[in-house]
């Protein structure tokens, strides 16, 4: 018998709490005592589930109750959990938006609490608790279908239901750090979820009232679209190396410019917000010039209202604010992948907790899978779309999936307005854009990831950016765009200059007159590569990242040579940076533990020099550039000789030495001529102009060997070389997502406060 004080205390409990105590057989001390199938069914039969899901969810109590239960206690309560999950799943199809919302909220809290536990056999035990192993094949597809139904049928006045539904989906999708070990993902892959998620992304960009929507409505739409984009990105990586991934295949089959533009739009919004957030963090660290960077970002292609904090971008920042703090300890725990700080160490990276990782990975997945997406990356996205464009399909692509782009009937200069209708037909095919496209903004974001290469997160993001550039520079369409003068723009890539007192300064080469003149986008890409190598040449530099940077440069030079394009670019700083790399590669101790990697990098560096030497006359912008090239080589004769001696000792197979034949010939030939001049001028050293004159006078007697296949490259292939990297990267992003995800509270008209039981 319960004493009178105990009865009085129970009577004061909210009905929500009293009902769940009844379901889980919680004793007077608040401890779940377990239940068998008969007692569980009896308790469930006495619960009025329709009324329960009308009550406001007591989040704190539910979190506390589930958090206090150990793994064994949860397993002992699996009969009660079976009933709860079944009833909550049924409530998702209820006509009442309040019941649906409360069922989603409760499911999110329960699932998240279960997934945080450390079960001996995680997948088996969690599924056993939720529905039972033998019922999983029936229950889980039913649950996911119900979530999809909410996403499809949520009425306009209750758009927030979509946010709650996709939030629950993301909690389930990130149940394990390794997506390929997520049992629930197996069922999601066989559902129709892809089209539903893609439609949620499209909804954000197609609604005509999005810019005039209330702050809350805009908040919900943007966050729903971001979660949908990240869900597609995660599922695209589910067992992609072990079997055919249906999501990856579906991404490659998107042939609608309208849908692809919607994906680009949300990526563009996230990219701008990431740039602002990172510049703000740099400003807090006292890096001079960070405020100027933020101002330049705010004025580059953004909605004028955004600078006042009232536009869609500002709302996105509010919606995703949980991502913009330092990573929690969960992401730095022992056993985490090597893209986070060691356990117990403070993560001071300006990229910590930012959206740069999810953004760059989603861009990579679209670029590597969908050729048509590549051609749209350089379109100006600040366009007006009609409501008829929702779900419209553009003209089918060719057999390769790429859509050809031709010039418009009316050329537009940089800064001119652009208005595309997207009214169910393909947009005007043209190679010009009004303002900074996504590609230009990604270059800025990448340059910021190169500022602090001591941080493993920045290294991972830099690698992802460079891999994406490798793929893009293999595309003839993208290469053509990046060199088209009609697409010229000013892209000032920020970097930290130690010489200027740890100040954030723009790159000097992109644009004459201090960066005031627009240049082809390819110039900004070369700037990015040169800045990266210049900033990170040191004894412990990252071989893989340097190799990929040189791969991007090689692809750019191959296209320029093939098309005989002469970019208006000042190459001398690039040559000096490459020479610093050669000087570093002369150190024999670097080859002791990673000989093959270092020799591969040395081969790429020599290949870059050979491209300039052999084909420079077909793409260098000025006649004097060829003279300057040879001058830079001769100016660094000592460093070249040291590098050659190192290769004689290290390069046992002779691959690098074979590529050094022309450089040796240049050194020997012009060195002898300079010595002759020195002897005939009473031992006076020649000045730079005199050295160049010696070079010009002796070109005709220089004999060089033509290297075969110098202007060719192997196309990028992810598997098997990069499989470990992408598994680690995705695992890191999932860990960070779980540690920062906030389950939104629900406050819909019709919710009952949950009065005490009488």
C-alpha positions in Angstrom: 0.0 0.0 0.0 1.2 3.5 -0.8 1.3 5.9 2.2 -0.7 9.1 2.2 2.3 11.3 1.5 3.3 9.1 -1.4 -0.2 9.3 -2.9 -0.1 13.1 -2.6 3.2 13.3 -4.3 2.1 11.0 -7.2 -1.0 13.1 -7.6 1.1 16.2 -8.3 3.1 14.6 -11.1 2.2 15.7 -14.6 0.2 13.3 -16.6 3.0 12.8 -19.1 5.4 11.7 -16.4 2.9 9.5 -14.6 1.9 7.8 -17.8 5.5 6.8 -18.7 6.2 5.7 -15.2 3.2 3.4 -15.6 4.5 2.1 -18.9 8.0 1.4 -17.6 6.9 0.2 -14.2 8.9 2.9 -12.3 8.8 2.4 -8.5 8.5 5.1 -5.9 12.3 5.7 -6.0 12.1 6.5 -9.7 13.7 3.2 -10.7 12.5 1.1 -13.6 11.8 -2.4 -12.2 11.3 -4.1 -15.6 8.3 -5.7 -17.0 7.3 -9.0 -18.7 5.2 -9.2 -21.8 2.0 -9.6 -19.8 2.5 -6.7 -17.4 3.8 -4.5 -20.3 0.7 -5.3 -22.4 -1.5 -4.6 -19.4 0.1 -1.3 -18.6 0.0 -0.3 -22.3 -3.7 -1.2 -22.6 -4.6 1.2 -19.8 -2.8 4.1 -21.4 -4.8 6.5 -23.6 -2.2 7.0 -26.3 -4.2 9.5 -28.3 -4.3 11.7 -25.2 -0.7 11.1 -24.3 0.6 12.4 -27.6 -1.5 15.5 -27.2 0.4 16.4 -24.0 3.4 18.6 -24.0 6.6 16.5 -23.8 8.6 16.9 -20.6 11.9 16.9 -22.3 14.1 17.3 -19.2 12.4 14.5 -17.3 12.5 12.1 -20.3 16.2 12.9 -20.9 17.0 12.4 -17.2 15.0 9.2 -16.9 16.5 7.5 -20.0 20.0 8.8 -19.2 19.9 7.3 -15.7 19.1 3.8 -17.1 22.0 1.5 -17.8 22.3 -0.7 -20.8 21.0 -3.8 -18.9 18.0 -1.9 -17.5 17.1 -0.7 -21.0 17.2 -4.2 -22.4 15.0 -5.4 -19.5 12.4 -2.8 -20.5 12.3 -3.8 -24.2 8.7 -5.0 -24.0 7.6 -1.5 -22.9 9.8 0.1 -25.6 8.3 -2.1 -28.3 4.8 -0.8 -27.4 6.0 2.8 -27.2 7.7 2.7 -30.6 4.7 1.0 -32.2 2.2 3.5 -30.8 4.5 6.5 -31.6 4.9 5.2 -35.2 1.1 4.9 -35.5 0.7 8.5 -34.2 2.8 9.8 -37.1 -0.1 9.2 -39.5 -2.6 10.9 -37.2 -4.7 13.8 -38.6 -3.7 16.0 -35.7 -0.5 17.9 -36.3 0.0 18.2 -32.5 0.0 14.4 -32.1 2.4 14.0 -35.0 4.7 16.7 -33.6 4.8 15.3 -30.1 5.3 11.7 -31.4 8.3 13.0 -33.5 9.7 14.9 -30.5 9.4 11.9 -28.2 10.9 9.5 -30.7 13.8 11.9 -31.2 14.6 12.1 -27.5 14.2 8.3 -27.0 16.3 7.4 -30.0 19.0 9.8 -29.2 19.2 8.5 -25.6 19.4 4.9 -26.8 22.1 5.7 -29.4 24.3 7.3 -26.7 24.5 4.1 -24.7 27.4 1.7 -25.1 25.9 -1.7 -25.7 28.0 -4.8 -26.1 26.5 -5.5 -29.5 25.2 -2.1 -30.5 23.1 -2.9 -33.6 21.6 -6.0 -32.1 20.7 -4.5 -28.7 19.3 -1.3 -30.0 17.1 -3.0 -32.6 16.0 -5.5 -29.9 14.9 -2.6 -27.6 13.2 -0.7 -30.4 11.1 -3.4 -32.0 12.8 -6.8 -31.6 15.1 -8.5 -34.0 12.4 -10.6 -35.6 10.1 -7.6 -36.1 12.8 -5.3 -37.5 12.1 -6.1 -41.2 8.5 -5.0 -40.7 8.7 -2.2 -38.2 11.7 -0.2 -39.5 10.4 0.3 -43.1 7.1 1.2 -41.6 8.7 3.9 -39.4 10.7 5.3 -42.3 7.6 5.4 -44.5 5.8 7.3 -41.8 8.6 9.8 -41.6 8.5 10.2 -45.4 4.8 10.7 -45.3 5.2 13.5 -42.8 7.7 15.2 -45.1 5.4 14.8 -48.1 2.0 15.7 -46.6 2.8 18.3 -44.0 0.4 21.2 -44.8 1.9 24.7 -45.5 0.7 26.0 -42.1 2.7 23.3 -40.3 5.9 23.3 -42.3 7.8 22.9 -39.0 6.6 19.2 -38.9 9.1 18.6 -41.8 11.9 20.0 -39.6 10.9 17.6 -36.7 10.7 14.7 -39.1 14.1 15.3 -40.8 15.6 15.9 -37.4 14.5 12.4 -36.2 15.8 11.0 -39.5 19.2 12.6 -38.9 19.3 11.2 -35.3 18.7 7.7 -36.7 21.1 8.2 -39.6 23.9 9.2 -37.2 23.3 6.5 -34.7 26.8 5.1 -35.3 29.9 7.1 -36.2 30.6 4.7 -39.1 27.7 5.0 -41.5 28.5 1.6 -43.1 27.8 -0.1 -39.8 24.5 1.7 -39.3 21.8 -1.0 -39.4 19.1 1.6 -40.0 20.8 3.0 -43.1 20.3 -0.4 -44.7 16.6 0.1 -44.6 16.8 3.7 -45.6 18.7 2.8 -48.8 15.8 0.7 -50.0 13.2 3.4 -49.4 12.0 6.3 -51.6 13.8 8.8 -49.3 16.1 10.3 -52.0 13.3 12.0 -53.9 11.7 13.3 -50.7 15.0 14.8 -49.4 15.8 16.4 -52.8 12.3 17.9 -52.8 12.9 19.5 -49.4 16.1 21.1 -50.8 14.1 22.3 -53.8 11.3 23.7 -51.6 13.7 26.3 -50.0 14.7 27.8 -53.2 11.3 27.6 -55.1 8.9 29.1 -52.6 8.2 32.6 -53.9 7.7 33.9 -50.4 10.9 32.7 -48.9 12.6 36.1 -48.6 9.4 37.7 -47.1 8.7 34.8 -44.8 8.7 35.2 -41.0 11.9 34.6 -39.2 10.7 31.3 -37.7 9.3 30.0 -41.0 12.5 30.9 -42.8 14.5 29.3 -40.0 12.7 26.0 -40.3 12.8 25.8 -44.1 16.6 26.5 -44.2 17.4 24.0 -41.4 15.2 21.4 -43.0 17.1 21.9 -46.3 20.5 21.7 -44.7 19.6 18.4 -42.9 18.2 17.0 -46.1 21.4 17.9 -47.9 23.6 16.3 -45.2 21.4 13.2 -45.2 21.9 12.7 -48.9 25.6 13.2 -48.5 25.9 10.7 -45.6 23.7 8.1 -47.4 25.8 8.5 -50.6 28.7 7.0 -48.6 26.9 4.0 -47.1 29.0 0.9 -48.1 29.9 2.7 -51.3 33.1 0.6 -51.7 31.5 -2.7 -50.9 28.4 -2.6 -53.0 26.4 -0.5 -55.5 25.2 2.6 -53.6 21.7 3.5 -54.8 21.9 7.1 -53.5 25.2 7.7 -55.3 23.6 6.4 -58.5 20.6 8.6 -58.0 22.8 11.7 -57.6 24.5 10.9 -60.9 21.1 10.7 -62.6 19.8 14.1 -61.6 19.4 15.9 -64.9 17.1 18.8 -63.9 18.8 22.2 -63.9 16.1 23.4 -61.5 16.9 20.7 -58.9 20.6 21.0 -59.3 20.3 24.8 -58.9 18.4 24.2 -55.6 21.3 22.1 -54.3 23.7 24.8 -55.4 21.6 27.5 -53.7 21.7 25.9 -50.2 25.4 25.2 -50.7 25.9 28.8 -51.6 24.1 30.0 -48.5 26.1 27.7 -46.3 29.3 28.7 -47.9 28.7 32.4 -47.3 27.8 31.8 -43.7 30.8 29.7 -43.2 33.1 32.4 -44.6 31.5 35.0 -42.2 31.7 32.7 -39.3 35.4 31.8 -39.9 36.3 35.5 -40.4 34.6 36.3 -37.1 36.6 33.6 -35.3 39.8 35.0 -36.8 38.8 38.4 -35.7 38.3 37.1 -32.1 41.8 35.7 -32.3 43.2 39.1 -33.1 44.1 38.4 -36.7 44.3 41.8 -38.4 42.2 42.1 -41.6 39.5 39.7 -40.5 36.9 42.4 -40.3 37.8 43.6 -43.8 37.4 40.0 -45.0 33.9 39.8 -43.4 33.0 43.1 -45.1 34.1 41.8 -48.5 32.2 38.6 -48.1 29.0 40.6 -47.2 29.3 42.6 -50.3 30.1 39.8 -52.8 27.0 38.7 -54.4 24.9 38.6 -51.2 21.4 39.9 -50.8 21.5 43.6 -49.8 19.3 42.8 -46.8 21.8 40.3 -45.5 24.3 43.0 -44.6 21.6 44.3 -42.2 21.1 40.9 -40.7 17.5 40.5 -42.0 17.9 38.4 -45.1 17.8 34.7 -45.7 21.5 34.3 -45.0 21.1 35.9 -41.6 18.3 33.5 -40.8 20.4 30.5 -41.9 23.0 31.6 -39.4 20.4 31.6 -36.6 19.0 28.3 -37.8 22.4 26.6 -37.7 23.9 28.3 -34.7 24.4 25.1 -32.9 27.1 24.2 -35.3 29.1 27.4 -34.7 30.8 26.7 -31.4 33.9 24.7 -30.5 33.5 21.0 -30.9 32.3 19.3 -27.8 34.3 16.7 -26.0 32.3 14.0 -27.7 34.1 14.6 -30.9 37.5 14.6 -29.3 37.0 11.4 -27.3 39.5 8.6 -27.2 39.1 6.4 -30.2 38.0 9.2 -32.5 39.3 9.5 -36.0 42.4 11.6 -36.6 40.6 14.7 -37.9 39.9 16.1 -34.4 42.2 17.3 -31.6 43.7 14.7 -29.2 41.6 13.8 -26.1 41.7 16.6 -23.6 43.3 19.1 -25.9 41.6 22.4 -26.7 40.6 22.7 -30.3 41.6 26.2 -31.3 41.0 25.8 -35.1 39.0 28.5 -36.8 37.3 25.6 -38.6 36.1 23.9 -35.4 32.4 23.4 -35.4 32.0 25.2 -38.7 29.9 24.0 -41.6 32.9 23.9 -43.9 33.2 20.1 -43.6 29.6 19.2 -44.5 29.6 21.8 -47.2 32.8 20.7 -48.9 31.8 17.0 -48.7 28.4 17.7 -50.3 30.1 19.7 -53.1 32.6 16.9 -53.7 29.9 14.3 -53.8 27.9 16.3 -56.4 31.0 17.1 -58.4 32.3 13.5 -58.5 29.0 12.0 -59.4 27.2 14.6 -61.5 28.9 16.2 -64.5 25.9 18.5 -65.1 26.4 19.9 -61.6 29.9 20.9 -62.5 28.7 23.1 -65.4 26.2 24.9 -63.0 28.8 25.6 -60.3 29.8 28.8 -62.0 26.3 30.2 -62.6 25.2 33.2 -60.7 22.6 31.8 -58.2 21.0 35.1 -57.3 18.2 34.6 -59.8 14.4 34.7 -59.6 12.7 31.4 -60.0 9.0 31.1 -60.8 6.8 28.8 -58.9 6.3 26.8 -62.0 10.0 25.7 -61.7 9.2 23.5 -58.7 10.2 20.1 -59.6 10.6 21.0 -63.3 12.9 19.0 -65.4 15.4 20.5 -67.8 16.5 19.0 -71.1 18.1 15.6 -70.8 21.8 15.4 -70.7 24.0 13.6 -73.1 25.2 10.0 -72.6 28.0 11.3 -70.4 25.6 13.3 -68.2 27.2 16.6 -69.1 25.3 19.4 -70.7 27.0 21.5 -73.3 27.1 25.3 -72.7 27.3 27.8 -75.5 27.6 31.6 -75.6 24.5 33.7 -75.2 23.0 35.9 -77.9 23.8 38.9 -75.7 27.1 38.9 -73.8 27.1 40.2 -70.2 30.0 42.0 -68.6 31.1 41.2 -65.1 28.6 43.0 -62.8 25.7 43.0 -65.3 22.4 41.7 -64.1 21.2 38.2 -64.9 17.6 36.9 -64.6 16.8 33.3 -65.5 13.3 32.0 -65.5 13.6 28.2 -64.9 10.1 27.9 -66.2 10.3 24.2 -67.1 12.8 24.5 -69.9 16.6 24.6 -69.9 17.9 28.0 -68.9 19.7 30.2 -71.5 23.0 28.5 -72.3 25.8 30.8 -71.7 29.3 31.1 -70.3 28.9 34.3 -68.3 27.9 35.1 -64.8 26.8 38.2 -62.9 28.6 37.8 -59.6 30.8 35.4 -57.6 29.5 31.9 -58.3 29.8 29.0 -55.8 33.1 28.0 -57.3 34.6 31.4 -56.5 33.3 31.3 -52.9 34.7 27.8 -52.4 38.1 29.1 -53.4 37.9 31.7 -50.6 36.8 29.1 -48.1 39.6 26.8 -49.2 42.2 29.6 -48.8 40.9 30.0 -45.2 41.4 26.3 -44.5 45.0 26.7 -45.5 45.7 29.4 -42.8 46.2 26.9 -39.9 47.6 23.7 -41.4 48.8 22.6 -38.0 45.2 21.6 -37.2 44.2 18.2 -38.5 40.7 19.4 -39.4 42.1 22.1 -41.6 44.3 19.5 -43.3 41.4 17.2 -44.0 39.3 20.1 -45.4 42.2 21.3 -47.5 42.6 17.9 -49.0 38.9 17.7 -49.8 39.1 21.0 -51.5 42.2 20.1 -53.5 40.6 16.8 -54.6 37.5 18.7 -55.8 39.8 21.0 -57.8 41.5 18.0 -59.3 38.2 16.7 -60.6 37.0 20.1 -61.8 40.3 20.9 -63.7 39.8 17.6 -65.6 36.6 19.0 -67.1 37.0 20.8 -70.5 33.8 22.8 -69.7 35.1 24.0 -66.3 38.5 24.7 -67.8 36.9 26.7 -70.5 34.8 28.7 -68.1 37.8 29.5 -65.8 39.6 31.1 -68.7 36.8 32.9 -70.4 37.4 36.6 -70.1 33.7 37.2 -69.9 33.7 35.4 -66.6 36.5 37.5 -65.2 36.1 38.6 -61.6 38.0 39.8 -58.6 38.6 36.9 -56.1 40.9 38.1 -53.4 42.0 35.0 -51.6 42.8 35.8 -47.9 45.8 34.4 -46.2 47.9 35.2 -43.1 51.1 37.1 -43.8 53.7 36.6 -41.0 55.8 39.4 -42.5 52.9 41.8 -42.1 52.4 41.1 -38.4 50.0 38.1 -38.6 47.7 40.0 -40.8 45.0 38.6 -43.0 45.8 40.0 -46.5 44.5 39.4 -50.0 46.6 37.6 -52.6 48.6 40.1 -54.7 48.5 38.5 -58.1 44.8 38.2 -58.8 44.1 41.5 -60.5 46.3 44.3 -61.5 46.4 47.6 -59.7 46.1 46.1 -56.3 43.4 43.6 -57.2 41.1 46.2 -58.8 40.9 44.6 -62.2 39.0 41.3 -62.8 40.9 38.3 -64.1 39.8 34.8 -65.3 38.9 32.5 -62.4 41.9 30.2 -63.3 44.2 32.9 -62.0 42.6 32.7 -58.6 43.0 28.9 -58.7 46.7 29.3 -59.4 46.9 31.9 -56.7 45.4 29.4 -54.3 47.9 26.7 -55.1 50.9 29.1 -54.9 49.7 30.5 -51.5 49.2 27.0 -50.1 52.7 25.8 -51.1 54.3 29.1 -50.0 52.7 29.0 -46.6 53.3 25.3 -45.9 56.8 24.5 -47.2 58.6 23.2 -44.1 60.2 20.0 -43.0 57.0 18.4 -41.8 54.9 19.5 -44.8 52.1 17.4 -46.0 53.2 15.3 -48.9 49.7 14.3 -50.0 48.4 17.8 -50.1 51.4 19.1 -52.0 51.0 16.3 -54.5 47.4 17.1 -55.1 48.2 20.9 -55.4 50.7 20.0 -58.1 48.2 17.7 -59.8 45.8 20.6 -60.1 48.5 22.9 -61.5 49.5 20.2 -64.0 45.9 19.9 -65.3 45.6 23.6 -65.7 48.9 23.8 -67.6 47.8 20.8 -69.8 44.6 22.6 -70.8 46.5 25.9 -71.5 49.0 24.1 -73.6 46.4 22.2 -75.6 44.2 25.2 -76.2 47.2 27.6 -76.5 45.6 30.0 -73.9 47.8 32.7 -72.4 46.5 33.7 -69.1 47.3 37.2 -68.0 49.2 35.9 -65.0 52.5 36.8 -63.3 54.2 33.4 -63.1 57.5 34.5 -61.4 56.1 34.1 -57.8 54.9 30.6 -58.7 58.3 29.6 -60.0 60.0 30.9 -56.9 57.6 28.9 -54.8 58.3 25.8 -56.8 62.0 26.5 -56.4 61.5 26.6 -52.6 59.8 23.2 -52.9 62.8 21.8 -54.9 65.1 23.1 -52.2 63.2 21.4 -49.5 63.1 18.2 -51.4 66.9 18.2 -51.5 67.0 17.1 -47.9 67.9 13.4 -47.9 66.4 12.8 -44.4 62.9 13.5 -45.7 63.1 10.2 -47.7 64.1 7.9 -44.9 60.6 6.8 -43.8 58.4 7.6 -46.8 60.6 7.2 -49.8 57.9 6.4 -52.3 55.7 9.3 -51.3 58.5 11.8 -51.4 59.8 10.6 -54.7 56.2 10.9 -56.1 56.1 14.5 -54.9 59.6 15.2 -56.4 58.5 13.8 -59.7 55.4 16.1 -59.7 57.5 19.1 -58.9 60.0 18.3 -61.8 57.0 17.7 -64.1 55.7 21.2 -63.4 59.1 22.7 -64.3 59.2 20.6 -67.5 55.8 21.8 -68.5 57.0 25.4 -68.4 60.3 24.5 -70.1 58.9 22.3 -72.9 55.5 24.0 -73.6 55.8 27.4 -72.0 56.0 29.1 -75.5 52.4 28.0 -76.1 50.8 29.5 -72.9 53.1 32.0 -71.2 51.5 35.5 -71.7 54.6 37.5 -72.6 57.7 36.9 -74.7 59.9 37.9 -71.9 58.3 35.3 -69.6 60.4 32.5 -71.2 63.5 34.6 -70.4 62.4 35.0 -66.8 61.8 31.3 -66.5 65.4 30.4 -67.5 66.6 33.2 -65.3 64.8 31.7 -62.2 66.4 28.4 -63.0 69.9 29.8 -63.3 69.4 32.0 -60.2 68.8 28.8 -58.2 71.6 26.7 -59.8 73.0 25.8 -56.4 69.7 24.4 -55.2 69.1 22.5 -58.5 72.6 20.9 -58.2 71.8 19.8 -54.6 68.5 18.4 -55.7 70.1 16.4 -58.5 72.7 14.9 -56.2 69.9 13.9 -53.8 68.0 12.2 -56.6 71.2 10.3 -57.7 71.3 8.7 -54.2 67.6 8.3 -53.5 66.0 7.6 -56.9 67.1 4.0 -57.4 64.8 3.4 -60.3 65.9 6.5 -62.1 62.4 7.8 -62.8 63.0 11.3 -61.5 66.5 11.5 -62.9 65.1 10.7 -66.3 62.9 13.8 -66.0 65.8 16.0 -65.0 67.6 15.6 -68.3 66.5 19.0 -69.7 67.1 20.8 -66.4 70.6 19.5 -66.3 71.2 20.6 -69.9 69.9 24.1 -69.1 72.2 24.3 -66.0 75.2 23.1 -67.9 74.7 25.1 -71.0 74.0 28.5 -69.5 76.4 28.0 -66.6 79.2 27.7 -69.1 78.1 30.8 -71.0 77.8 32.8 -67.8 81.3 31.6 -66.8 82.6 32.8 -70.1 81.1 36.2 -69.6 82.5 36.3 -66.1 86.0 35.6 -67.4 85.8 38.2 -70.2 84.6 40.9 -67.8 87.5 40.9 -65.3 85.7 38.7 -62.8 82.7 41.0 -62.4 79.4 39.2 -61.6 76.6 39.9 -64.2 73.5 41.7 -63.0 70.0 40.2 -63.7 69.6 42.1 -67.0 73.0 40.8 -68.2 72.1 37.3 -67.2 68.9 37.5 -69.2 70.9 38.9 -72.2 73.2 35.9 -72.0 70.2 33.6 -71.9 68.6 35.3 -75.0 71.9 35.2 -77.0 72.4 31.4 -76.4 68.9 29.9 -76.9 69.9 28.7 -80.3 72.7 26.4 -79.1 70.6 24.8 -76.3 69.5 21.3 -77.1 66.6 19.8 -75.2 64.8 16.5 -75.2 61.1 16.2 -75.9 59.4 14.4 -73.0 56.6 12.1 -74.1 53.3 12.1 -72.3 54.3 15.2 -70.3 51.0 16.8 -71.0 48.8 13.8 -70.0 47.4 12.7 -66.7 45.5 9.9 -65.2 41.9 10.8 -64.3 41.1 11.0 -60.6 39.7 7.7 -59.1 38.6 7.7 -55.5 38.7 3.9 -54.9 41.0 2.5 -53.5 43.5 5.3 -52.9 41.3 7.7 -50.9 38.9 5.2 -49.3 40.5 5.5 -45.8 40.5 9.3 -46.0 36.8 9.6 -46.8 35.8 7.0 -44.2 37.7 9.0 -41.6 36.3 12.3 -42.8 32.7 11.2 -42.8 33.1 9.7 -39.4 34.4 12.9 -38.1 31.5 14.9 -39.5 29.0 12.5 -38.1 30.6 12.7 -34.6 30.5 16.5 -34.7 27.0 16.6 -36.0 25.8 14.3 -33.1 27.6 16.4 -30.5 26.0 19.7 -31.8 22.5 18.6 -32.9 19.7 20.2 -30.9 16.2 18.6 -30.8 13.9 21.5 -31.3 11.0 22.0 -28.8 7.5 21.9 -30.1 4.9 24.5 -29.4 1.9 24.0 -31.7 -1.6 25.3 -31.1 -3.6 22.6 -29.4 -0.8 21.2 -27.2 -2.0 20.4 -23.7 0.3 21.4 -20.8 0.0 18.0 -19.2 -1.9 18.7 -16.0 -1.3 16.5 -12.9 -3.1 13.3 -12.7 -6.2 13.5 -10.4 
